[in-house]
Amino acid sequence: MLRHTVYFWLKEDVMDKDRKIFEEGLKNLVKQIDKVFKCEIGIPGPTTRREITDHSFSYSLLAWFKSLADHDDYIVHPEHKFFEDRFRQMWKKVRVYDSTIIG
């Protein structure tokens, strides 16, 4: 099992209505690609501010794949490319953390 974790930092000038469109884009992205085993979309949680806790991101996407091949198919899927092309101008930074689940 592989977990694909993506953090998005949207530009400060992105309006609330455009944030909602971005959220819908994230939801549609994972619905359209059958290789996604499980997915969760989030925003920073209301946890206590601590030196080690990063609340600076705008959205997170956690997607699980049954295999590396499923992940690789997801990355090159036309819906994934469509999402990137449509929303790229909205984010100032994106970071991806891929993990093999060991426990």
C-alpha positions as CSV (number, residue, x, y, z in Angstrom):
1,M,0.0,0.0,0.0
2,L,1.3,3.4,-0.9
3,R,0.1,6.8,0.5
4,H,0.4,9.9,-1.7
5,T,0.2,13.0,0.5
6,V,0.0,16.4,-1.2
7,Y,0.0,19.8,0.5
8,F,-1.2,22.9,-1.4
9,W,-0.4,26.5,-0.5
10,L,-2.8,28.7,-2.4
11,K,-1.9,32.2,-3.3
12,E,-3.1,34.9,-0.9
13,D,-5.2,36.6,-3.6
14,V,-7.4,33.5,-4.3
15,M,-11.0,34.4,-3.5
16,D,-13.3,32.3,-1.4
17,K,-15.4,31.3,-4.4
18,D,-12.3,30.1,-6.2
19,R,-11.2,28.1,-3.2
20,K,-14.5,26.3,-3.3
21,I,-13.9,25.6,-7.0
22,F,-10.5,24.3,-6.1
23,E,-12.0,22.0,-3.4
24,E,-14.5,20.6,-6.0
25,G,-11.6,20.1,-8.4
26,L,-9.8,18.0,-5.7
27,K,-13.0,15.9,-5.1
28,N,-13.6,15.4,-8.8
29,L,-10.0,14.4,-9.4
30,V,-10.1,11.4,-7.1
31,K,-13.6,10.4,-8.1
32,Q,-12.6,10.2,-11.8
33,I,-9.6,7.9,-11.3
34,D,-10.4,4.4,-10.3
35,K,-6.9,3.6,-9.2
36,V,-7.4,5.6,-6.0
37,F,-8.1,3.1,-3.3
38,K,-9.1,5.7,-0.6
39,C,-8.8,9.5,-0.4
40,E,-9.2,12.3,2.1
41,I,-9.1,16.0,1.5
42,G,-8.4,18.4,4.4
43,I,-7.6,21.8,5.6
44,P,-5.4,22.8,8.6
45,G,-6.9,21.4,11.8
46,P,-7.7,23.6,14.8
47,T,-4.9,22.1,16.9
48,T,-2.7,24.1,19.3
49,R,0.0,26.0,17.7
50,R,3.4,24.4,18.4
51,E,6.8,24.8,16.9
52,I,6.6,21.4,15.3
53,T,3.1,21.8,13.9
54,D,2.7,23.4,10.4
55,H,-0.6,25.0,9.8
56,S,0.6,27.1,6.9
57,F,-0.9,25.0,4.1
58,S,-4.3,25.6,2.5
59,Y,-5.3,22.0,1.6
60,S,-4.1,18.5,1.9
61,L,-4.9,15.5,-0.2
62,L,-4.2,12.0,1.1
63,A,-4.7,9.2,-1.5
64,W,-4.0,5.5,-0.9
65,F,-3.0,3.2,-3.7
66,K,-2.9,-0.6,-3.6
67,S,0.3,-0.6,-5.6
68,L,3.1,1.5,-7.0
69,A,1.7,0.8,-10.5
70,D,-1.7,2.2,-9.5
71,H,0.0,5.3,-8.2
72,D,2.0,5.7,-11.4
73,D,-1.2,5.3,-13.5
74,Y,-2.8,8.0,-11.4
75,I,0.1,10.4,-12.0
76,V,-0.2,10.2,-15.8
77,H,-4.0,9.9,-15.9
78,P,-5.6,12.6,-18.1
79,E,-7.8,13.8,-15.2
80,H,-4.7,14.4,-13.1
81,K,-3.1,16.4,-15.9
82,F,-6.4,18.3,-16.4
83,F,-6.4,19.2,-12.6
84,E,-2.8,20.4,-12.7
85,D,-3.4,22.5,-15.8
86,R,-6.6,24.0,-14.5
87,F,-5.5,24.9,-11.0
88,R,-1.7,25.4,-11.3
89,Q,-2.1,29.2,-11.4
90,M,-3.9,29.2,-8.0
91,W,-1.1,27.7,-5.9
92,K,2.1,29.2,-4.8
93,K,3.6,26.0,-3.6
94,V,2.9,22.2,-3.6
95,R,4.7,19.5,-1.8
96,V,4.3,15.8,-2.2
97,Y,5.2,13.1,0.3
98,D,4.9,9.5,-0.9
99,S,5.1,6.7,1.7
100,T,5.0,2.9,1.6
101,I,2.8,1.8,4.4
102,I,4.7,-0.5,6.8
103,G,2.3,-0.7,9.7
